[in-house]
Amino acid sequence: DQQAYLFDSSVLENVRLARPDATAEQVLAALQEAGAGPWLDGLPSGIDTRVGEHGRAVSGGERQRVALARAILADRPVLLADEPAAHLDAATAELVTERVLRGAPDRCVVLVSHRPADEEPADEVLRLAGGRRVR
């Protein structure tokens, strides 16, 4: 979700919603994969830092990375990533999109994006306009 909901809990618990039995190490790995490493390094209590009511203590980009980490941790065969680079600076957007598209050999990634640069690594590109497929 582009506006992922965060609960008044820790980063760890917000990501762990995807898989309640996940270890802290698995959550950290998902956050790293989502490009949240530098942000985590700056948090006062790391993954145990609370995000505040409705996630008010985090930016839109940080919220996006928590949501992406949830999706990665869920480890489903299909990952629908709707604008995963929204709210991110250009360099982080490139990194996150590359990581999302890299996926896993047994995962299909469907990326919805308005960024032309996201077309290059894709196996197949569908362009839509007015609710219809265009060339």
Stockholm file with secondary structure:
# STOCKHOLM 1.0

chainA/1-135         DQQAYLFDSSVLENVRLARPDATAEQVLAALQEAGAGPWLDGLPSGIDTRVGEHGRAVSGGERQRVALARAILADRPVLLADEPAAHLDAATAELVTERVLRGAPDRCVVLVSHRPADEEPADEVLRLAGGRRVR
#=GR chainA/1-135 SS CTTCCCCSSBHHHHHHTTCTTCCHHHHHHHHHHTTCHHHHHTSTTGGGCBCCGGGTTSCHHHHHHHHHHHHHHHTCSEEEEESTTTTSCHHHHHHHHHHHHHCCTTCEEEEECSCGGGGTTCSCCCEEETTEEEC
#=GC SS_cons         CTTCCCCSSBHHHHHHTTCTTCCHHHHHHHHHHTTCHHHHHTSTTGGGCBCCGGGTTSCHHHHHHHHHHHHHHHTCSEEEEESTTTTSCHHHHHHHHHHHHHCCTTCEEEEECSCGGGGTTCSCCCEEETTEEEC
//
